[in-house]
Amino acid sequence: MDDQAIDTIDALIRDYKVVVFPGQGAVDPLALARFAARFGAPEIVRHPIHTDSPETPAVKVLHSDGRGYGGEIGDTWHTDGSQREQTNWLSFLQAIDVPDYGRDTLFADMEAAFDGLSEATQTFLGGLTAMHSWGADDPTKPSVEHPVIYTDPRTNRKCIYVNQQYTRKIVGMSTAESEAILKFAYSLAYKPEYHVRVSWQPGTIVIWDNQRTQHYLVQDRVHDRVMHRSMVLRPWDANGPVPSVRMHESVA
Ligand code: SIN
C-alpha cells in the first residue's frame, strides 16, 4: 500500500475507531505485521495466553474454543493493553479459521459512553486515576496506573479508560467507593447504543483503537476459532512516527 492509502486508513481509524476489511484472503503473519507496522511501532512482547506466530513474534495466534481464551479474556468487556505501562494503540485482527456463524466480536465506543454522561460525572471521573494489572493471567507483573479519562490528542475527544478485565481499583479510594464507581463505569460499555458487531469470515481484518473502545468475544458456540493479531503502540509516544522501513526490519 502506498502512503496515501495508509493515511486514508489512519483517518478512518481516527474518525470511526473500528474499521472492517472483509475478504482480504490469506495474509501471512509477516505481511500482517508489516502492514500494522506502517501505523506505529509493533508491540513485540510475550503474552501469557496467546502464543507467538512461528513467523514473527509481532503476531500472536489467538486460539479459542467455546470457553474463550485461557482465563476469561474475551467474554468480558475489555481493552487490550491497559495493564501495560505503555498501552496498546491499534490491534489488527485477522480471522483465519472461524465458524460459519457465531463467535462475533462486539466493540463499544467509549467516547460515546463519555459523551453520554452528565457534565458533573464527566468532571468527577476526569479527576481520577485507576490501577490496572494482569491479575490471575500473570500475577508476577506489577500493576500500573492510568487516568480514568483519556483524551485523544488527535481529536481532543475524551473517553472512559477503565475495563472489567484489567482495572483493579481507583487510586486513593476505599474498596467500597472504588468498587461502586468502577461498577458504574464498566456498565457504560454494555449499552447497545454504543456498539458495533463484527461477524467474521475467513480473511476479514479488523483494525481498532484500543484506547477509545472496548471489545467482547461472544461465546455463543463451541467451535475452534483461530485469529492472528498484531498490535502497535501510538507513534506520538515515541517521538513521532518511526520510518516504516525500520519497523519492517524489527518485525522480521
Ligand atoms: C482480542 O481480545 O483481542 C480478540 C477478540 C476476538 O478474538 O474476538
Boltz pocket constraint, residues with backbone or C-beta under 6 A from the ligand:
constraints:
  - pocket:
      binder: B
      contacts: [[A, 62], [A, 74], [A, 80], [A, 91], [A, 93], [A, 103], [A, 104], [A, 105], [A, 215], [A, 216], [A, 217], [A, 227], [A, 229]]
      max_distance: 6.0
